[in-house]
Protein backbone atom coordinates (compact mmCIF):
# COMPACT_ATOMS: atom_id res chain seq x y z
CA UNK A 1 0.00 0.00 0.00
CA UNK A 2 1.53 3.29 -1.12
CA UNK A 3 1.55 6.21 1.26
CA UNK A 4 1.30 9.77 0.12
CA UNK A 5 2.62 12.79 1.96
CA UNK A 6 0.72 15.99 2.24
CA UNK A 7 2.80 18.83 0.90
CA UNK A 8 2.36 22.10 2.74
CA UNK A 9 1.58 24.82 0.26
CA UNK A 10 3.45 28.10 0.66
CA UNK A 11 2.71 31.37 -1.02
CA UNK A 12 5.42 32.75 -3.30
CA UNK A 13 5.72 36.24 -4.78
CA UNK A 14 4.00 36.66 -8.14
CA UNK A 15 1.99 39.11 -10.22
CA UNK A 16 -1.29 37.72 -8.81
CA UNK A 17 -3.06 40.24 -6.56
CA UNK A 18 -4.05 38.66 -3.24
CA UNK A 19 -5.48 41.62 -1.35
CA UNK A 20 -5.45 45.39 -1.39
CA UNK A 21 -6.33 48.47 0.63
CA UNK A 22 -6.29 51.09 -2.11
CA UNK A 23 -7.90 54.08 -0.43
CA UNK A 24 -5.65 57.13 -0.24
CA UNK A 25 -5.01 58.17 3.36
CA UNK A 26 -3.46 61.44 4.48
CA UNK A 27 -0.33 61.46 6.62
CA UNK A 28 -1.06 64.48 8.80
CA UNK A 29 1.72 67.03 9.06
CA UNK A 30 1.86 66.53 12.83
CA UNK A 31 2.43 62.75 12.47
CA UNK A 32 6.17 62.57 13.15
CA UNK A 33 6.22 59.05 14.61
CA UNK A 34 5.13 55.85 12.81
CA UNK A 35 1.32 55.57 12.81
CA UNK A 36 -0.68 52.64 11.38
CA UNK A 37 -2.43 53.58 8.14
CA UNK A 38 -3.40 50.21 6.67
CA UNK A 39 -3.68 46.59 7.78
CA UNK A 40 -4.45 43.31 5.99
CA UNK A 41 -4.83 39.85 7.60
CA UNK A 42 -2.68 37.18 5.94
CA UNK A 43 -4.73 34.05 5.24
CA UNK A 44 -2.01 31.83 3.74
CA UNK A 45 1.60 31.31 4.93
CA UNK A 46 4.60 32.13 2.77
CA UNK A 47 6.43 34.92 0.98
CA UNK A 48 4.67 37.91 -0.57
CA UNK A 49 5.45 40.84 -2.80
CA UNK A 50 4.06 43.94 -1.05
CA UNK A 51 3.60 47.27 -2.82
CA UNK A 52 2.41 50.69 -1.76
CA UNK A 53 2.35 54.30 -2.94
CA UNK A 54 3.84 56.99 -0.74
CA UNK A 55 2.81 60.49 -1.77
CA UNK A 56 4.74 63.61 -0.98
CA UNK A 57 5.16 67.17 -2.09
CA UNK A 58 8.26 68.79 -3.50
CA UNK A 59 9.49 70.23 -0.21
CA UNK A 60 8.71 67.86 2.66
CA UNK A 61 9.76 64.24 3.07
CA UNK A 62 7.45 61.45 4.16
CA UNK A 63 8.17 57.89 5.22
CA UNK A 64 6.34 54.56 5.29
CA UNK A 65 7.33 51.09 6.48
CA UNK A 66 5.84 47.59 6.39
CA UNK A 67 5.17 46.01 9.78
CA UNK A 68 4.17 42.49 10.86
CA UNK A 69 1.94 42.27 13.95
CA UNK A 70 3.10 45.70 15.17
CA UNK A 71 6.84 45.16 14.59
CA UNK A 72 8.80 46.84 11.79
CA UNK A 73 10.09 44.35 9.21
CA UNK A 74 10.35 46.31 5.97
CA UNK A 75 12.68 49.09 4.98
CA UNK A 76 11.90 52.63 6.07
CA UNK A 77 11.01 54.10 2.68
CA UNK A 78 11.38 57.81 1.92
CA UNK A 79 9.47 59.88 -0.63
CA UNK A 80 10.31 63.50 -1.27
CA UNK A 81 9.50 63.68 -4.96
CA UNK A 82 6.86 66.00 -6.37
CA UNK A 83 4.29 63.26 -7.00
CA UNK A 84 5.45 60.53 -4.61
CA UNK A 85 6.75 57.06 -5.38
CA UNK A 86 5.63 53.43 -5.49
CA UNK A 87 7.67 51.01 -3.38
CA UNK A 88 7.78 47.21 -3.40
CA UNK A 89 9.38 44.67 -1.09
CA UNK A 90 9.42 40.88 -1.03
CA UNK A 91 8.98 39.69 2.56
CA UNK A 92 8.75 36.10 3.82
CA UNK A 93 7.89 34.40 7.07
CA UNK A 94 4.17 35.20 6.96
CA UNK A 95 1.80 32.90 8.82
CA UNK A 96 -1.96 32.57 8.73
CA UNK A 97 -3.49 35.32 10.87
CA UNK A 98 -0.49 37.64 10.74
CA UNK A 99 -1.25 41.32 10.27
CA UNK A 100 0.53 42.95 7.34
CA UNK A 101 0.54 46.63 8.24
CA UNK A 102 1.67 49.89 6.69
CA UNK A 103 2.84 52.61 9.05
CA UNK A 104 3.52 56.15 7.82
CA UNK A 105 4.83 59.46 9.13
CA UNK A 106 6.31 62.76 8.04
CA UNK A 107 9.80 63.99 8.79
CA UNK A 108 8.90 67.62 8.50
CA UNK A 109 5.98 68.01 10.87
CA UNK A 110 4.56 70.41 8.32
CA UNK A 111 2.79 69.53 5.07
CA UNK A 112 0.78 66.29 4.86
CA UNK A 113 1.64 63.35 2.62
CA UNK A 114 -0.40 60.28 1.67
CA UNK A 115 -0.31 56.50 1.37
CA UNK A 116 -2.40 54.47 -1.08
CA UNK A 117 -2.55 51.24 -3.07
CA UNK A 118 -1.31 48.94 -0.29
CA UNK A 119 -1.27 45.65 -2.20
CA UNK A 120 -0.13 42.09 -1.55
CA UNK A 121 0.81 39.73 -4.41
CA UNK A 122 1.43 35.97 -4.31
CA UNK A 123 0.46 32.52 -5.59
CA UNK A 124 0.90 28.83 -4.68
CA UNK A 125 4.41 27.44 -5.16
CA UNK A 126 5.31 29.19 -8.43
CA UNK A 127 1.94 28.54 -10.04
CA UNK A 128 -0.35 31.31 -11.16
CA UNK A 129 -3.21 29.89 -9.11
CA UNK A 130 -4.39 32.74 -6.88
CA UNK A 131 -4.51 32.12 -3.18
CA UNK A 132 -7.29 33.01 -0.77
CA UNK A 133 -7.86 36.72 -0.58
CA UNK A 134 -6.57 38.43 2.54
CA UNK A 135 -9.08 40.37 4.59
CA UNK A 136 -8.60 44.12 4.97
CA UNK A 137 -9.19 44.90 8.62
CA UNK A 138 -7.91 48.44 8.81
CA UNK A 139 -7.87 51.17 6.23
CA UNK A 140 -7.91 54.13 8.57
CA UNK A 141 -7.27 57.80 8.20
CA UNK A 142 -4.35 59.04 10.26
C-alpha positions as CSV (number, residue, x, y, z in Angstrom):
1,X,0.0,0.0,0.0
2,X,1.5,3.3,-1.1
3,X,1.6,6.2,1.3
4,X,1.3,9.8,0.1
5,X,2.6,12.8,2.0
6,X,0.7,16.0,2.2
7,X,2.8,18.8,0.9
8,X,2.4,22.1,2.7
9,X,1.6,24.8,0.3
10,X,3.4,28.1,0.7
11,X,2.7,31.4,-1.0
12,X,5.4,32.7,-3.3
13,X,5.7,36.2,-4.8
14,X,4.0,36.7,-8.1
15,X,2.0,39.1,-10.2
16,X,-1.3,37.7,-8.8
17,X,-3.1,40.2,-6.6
18,X,-4.1,38.7,-3.2
19,X,-5.5,41.6,-1.4
20,X,-5.4,45.4,-1.4
21,X,-6.3,48.5,0.6
22,X,-6.3,51.1,-2.1
23,X,-7.9,54.1,-0.4
24,X,-5.7,57.1,-0.2
25,X,-5.0,58.2,3.4
26,X,-3.5,61.4,4.5
27,X,-0.3,61.5,6.6
28,X,-1.1,64.5,8.8
29,X,1.7,67.0,9.1
30,X,1.9,66.5,12.8
31,X,2.4,62.8,12.5
32,X,6.2,62.6,13.1
33,X,6.2,59.0,14.6
34,X,5.1,55.9,12.8
35,X,1.3,55.6,12.8
36,X,-0.7,52.6,11.4
37,X,-2.4,53.6,8.1
38,X,-3.4,50.2,6.7
39,X,-3.7,46.6,7.8
40,X,-4.4,43.3,6.0
41,X,-4.8,39.9,7.6
42,X,-2.7,37.2,5.9
43,X,-4.7,34.1,5.2
44,X,-2.0,31.8,3.7
45,X,1.6,31.3,4.9
46,X,4.6,32.1,2.8
47,X,6.4,34.9,1.0
48,X,4.7,37.9,-0.6
49,X,5.5,40.8,-2.8
50,X,4.1,43.9,-1.0
51,X,3.6,47.3,-2.8
52,X,2.4,50.7,-1.8
53,X,2.4,54.3,-2.9
54,X,3.8,57.0,-0.7
55,X,2.8,60.5,-1.8
56,X,4.7,63.6,-1.0
57,X,5.2,67.2,-2.1
58,X,8.3,68.8,-3.5
59,X,9.5,70.2,-0.2
60,X,8.7,67.9,2.7
61,X,9.8,64.2,3.1
62,X,7.4,61.5,4.2
63,X,8.2,57.9,5.2
64,X,6.3,54.6,5.3
65,X,7.3,51.1,6.5
66,X,5.8,47.6,6.4
67,X,5.2,46.0,9.8
68,X,4.2,42.5,10.9
69,X,1.9,42.3,14.0
70,X,3.1,45.7,15.2
71,X,6.8,45.2,14.6
72,X,8.8,46.8,11.8
73,X,10.1,44.4,9.2
74,X,10.4,46.3,6.0
75,X,12.7,49.1,5.0
76,X,11.9,52.6,6.1
77,X,11.0,54.1,2.7
78,X,11.4,57.8,1.9
79,X,9.5,59.9,-0.6
80,X,10.3,63.5,-1.3
81,X,9.5,63.7,-5.0
82,X,6.9,66.0,-6.4
83,X,4.3,63.3,-7.0
84,X,5.5,60.5,-4.6
85,X,6.8,57.1,-5.4
86,X,5.6,53.4,-5.5
87,X,7.7,51.0,-3.4
88,X,7.8,47.2,-3.4
89,X,9.4,44.7,-1.1
90,X,9.4,40.9,-1.0
91,X,9.0,39.7,2.6
92,X,8.8,36.1,3.8
93,X,7.9,34.4,7.1
94,X,4.2,35.2,7.0
95,X,1.8,32.9,8.8
96,X,-2.0,32.6,8.7
97,X,-3.5,35.3,10.9
98,X,-0.5,37.6,10.7
99,X,-1.2,41.3,10.3
100,X,0.5,42.9,7.3
101,X,0.5,46.6,8.2
102,X,1.7,49.9,6.7
103,X,2.8,52.6,9.1
104,X,3.5,56.2,7.8
105,X,4.8,59.5,9.1
106,X,6.3,62.8,8.0
107,X,9.8,64.0,8.8
108,X,8.9,67.6,8.5
109,X,6.0,68.0,10.9
110,X,4.6,70.4,8.3
111,X,2.8,69.5,5.1
112,X,0.8,66.3,4.9
113,X,1.6,63.4,2.6
114,X,-0.4,60.3,1.7
115,X,-0.3,56.5,1.4
116,X,-2.4,54.5,-1.1
117,X,-2.5,51.2,-3.1
118,X,-1.3,48.9,-0.3
119,X,-1.3,45.6,-2.2
120,X,-0.1,42.1,-1.5
121,X,0.8,39.7,-4.4
122,X,1.4,36.0,-4.3
123,X,0.5,32.5,-5.6
124,X,0.9,28.8,-4.7
125,X,4.4,27.4,-5.2
126,X,5.3,29.2,-8.4
127,X,1.9,28.5,-10.0
128,X,-0.4,31.3,-11.2
129,X,-3.2,29.9,-9.1
130,X,-4.4,32.7,-6.9
131,X,-4.5,32.1,-3.2
132,X,-7.3,33.0,-0.8
133,X,-7.9,36.7,-0.6
134,X,-6.6,38.4,2.5
135,X,-9.1,40.4,4.6
136,X,-8.6,44.1,5.0
137,X,-9.2,44.9,8.6
138,X,-7.9,48.4,8.8
139,X,-7.9,51.2,6.2
140,X,-7.9,54.1,8.6
141,X,-7.3,57.8,8.2
142,X,-4.4,59.0,10.3
